Amino acid sequence: MSTAGRALTGVALLAGAGVLAGCGGSASGSRAEQTAPTVGVQAGGDEIAVQPTQYCLDGDGQRYSTRPPTLEVLPDTSVVLTVSDAVAAQGWSVQVFDEKLEQQLGTVDVPAGEARYDGISTSDVVPPTFYLVVVEKSDPEACSGLSGAWPVGFIRTDGTMTSTSPSETPPG
């Protein structure tokens, strides 16, 4: 089956990311940040920068028209997530979703103040196609509770695939 055959439409991704991140706050109270931070994701290849689908920037809730990247990955590959110091200070978690970004399969709370998390393997999630979403912890006083959300899709291959570059076509 082709990557496109296993991919979701961009509309579904953006809709799912909005549902996924729900209501939460953001650590963007720092006036030093002029743009929303990216999240670094590495799974066997080079680190990629993931743009947020939503973020609280200087007290203003922002929604962005970005497509979450989709990585083709080998089984048993460690996934390393890196957030900005502002997101680490606010706190964050990793939400695990199915291939349609509809059903939450689990949540991993990252220890307070940590900017890097490497406790997830590509084989930890049962479906071969899944999403991880970095979600900044809520600050109900900021942006009417809007949180930062950075989704990234994963397609676990049968072990013969070697590319971990982002796919141009989102899962669908």
C-alpha positions in Angstrom: 0.0 0.0 0.0 1.4 3.4 -0.9 2.0 6.2 1.6 -0.8 8.2 0.0 -3.1 5.2 0.5 -2.3 5.1 4.2 -2.5 8.9 4.6 -5.3 11.1 6.0 -6.4 14.2 4.2 -5.0 17.5 5.3 -8.5 18.6 6.4 -8.8 15.6 8.7 -5.4 16.3 10.1 -6.2 19.9 10.9 -9.7 19.1 12.3 -8.2 16.3 14.4 -5.4 18.5 15.7 -8.0 21.0 16.9 -10.0 18.4 18.7 -6.9 16.8 20.0 -5.4 19.9 21.6 -8.7 21.0 22.9 -8.7 23.7 25.5 -5.5 24.3 27.3 -3.2 27.2 28.1 0.2 28.2 26.8 3.5 29.2 28.2 3.8 32.0 25.7 3.5 34.6 28.3 7.2 35.4 27.5 7.2 38.6 25.5 10.6 37.5 24.1 9.0 35.1 21.8 7.7 36.8 18.6 6.6 33.6 16.8 5.3 30.3 18.0 8.1 27.8 18.8 8.6 24.6 16.8 9.0 21.2 18.3 11.9 19.0 17.2 11.1 15.4 16.3 13.7 12.8 15.5 13.0 9.1 14.7 16.1 7.5 13.3 17.0 10.2 10.8 17.6 13.9 11.0 15.6 16.0 13.4 12.7 17.9 11.8 10.9 21.0 13.0 7.2 20.6 13.6 5.0 23.8 13.4 2.1 24.2 15.8 -1.5 23.9 14.6 -2.4 26.3 17.4 -0.6 28.3 20.1 -1.1 31.1 22.6 1.2 33.9 21.4 1.6 36.9 23.7 -1.9 36.4 25.1 -3.5 35.9 21.7 -4.8 32.5 20.6 -3.5 31.6 17.2 -4.5 28.8 14.8 -2.2 28.0 12.0 -2.8 26.5 8.6 0.0 24.0 8.8 0.0 20.4 7.8 1.5 18.0 10.4 4.4 16.1 8.9 4.2 12.3 8.5 7.3 10.2 9.0 7.8 6.7 7.7 9.8 4.9 10.4 11.3 1.5 11.1 10.0 -0.6 14.0 11.7 -0.2 17.4 13.0 3.2 16.6 13.3 5.7 19.4 11.3 8.9 19.0 13.0 12.0 20.5 10.9 15.1 21.1 12.4 18.5 22.0 10.4 21.6 23.0 11.4 25.2 23.6 12.4 26.4 27.1 9.1 28.3 27.4 7.1 25.1 26.7 9.3 23.1 29.0 8.7 25.6 31.8 4.9 25.6 31.3 4.9 21.8 31.1 3.8 19.4 28.3 2.6 16.0 27.5 2.5 13.7 24.5 -0.9 12.5 23.4 -1.0 9.3 21.3 -3.8 9.0 18.7 -4.9 6.5 16.1 -4.2 6.8 12.3 -7.3 9.1 11.9 -6.4 11.4 14.7 -9.8 10.6 16.2 -9.3 8.2 19.1 -6.8 9.0 21.8 -4.9 5.9 22.7 -2.9 7.3 25.6 -1.0 10.2 27.2 2.6 10.5 28.4 3.2 13.2 31.0 6.7 14.6 30.6 8.5 15.5 33.8 8.2 19.2 34.8 10.9 21.4 33.3 12.2 18.8 30.8 12.8 20.1 27.3 13.6 16.6 25.8 11.7 13.3 25.9 12.9 10.1 24.5 10.7 7.5 26.2 8.6 6.4 23.2 9.5 3.8 20.5 7.8 3.5 17.2 6.8 -0.1 18.3 5.1 1.1 21.5 1.9 2.0 19.7 -0.2 -0.9 18.4 -1.5 0.5 15.1 1.3 0.8 12.5 0.0 4.3 11.6 -0.4 6.7 14.5 0.0 10.3 15.6 2.0 11.9 18.5 0.8 15.3 19.5 2.9 17.5 21.8 0.5 19.5 23.9 1.5 22.3 26.1 -0.1 22.3 29.6 -3.1 24.7 30.1 -3.0 28.1 31.6 -6.7 28.9 31.9 -5.9 32.6 32.3 -4.2 32.9 28.9 -5.9 32.8 25.5 -9.2 31.6 26.9 -7.5 28.3 27.6 -6.1 27.6 24.2 -3.0 25.4 24.3 -0.1 24.9 22.0 -0.4 21.7 19.9 2.2 20.1 17.6 1.0 16.9 15.8 3.2 14.6 13.8 2.2 11.4 12.1 4.1 8.1 11.9 3.8 5.2 9.5 5.7 2.2 10.8 7.0 0.1 7.9 7.7 -3.6 7.7 11.4 -3.0 8.3 12.5 -2.6 4.7 11.9 1.1 4.6 14.9 3.4 5.4 13.6 7.0 4.9 12.5 9.0 7.9 12.0 12.2 6.0 8.6 13.9 6.2 6.1 12.8 3.6 4.6 15.5 1.4 1.3 13.7 1.6 -0.4 13.6 5.0 -1.8 10.2 6.0 -5.3 9.5 4.7 
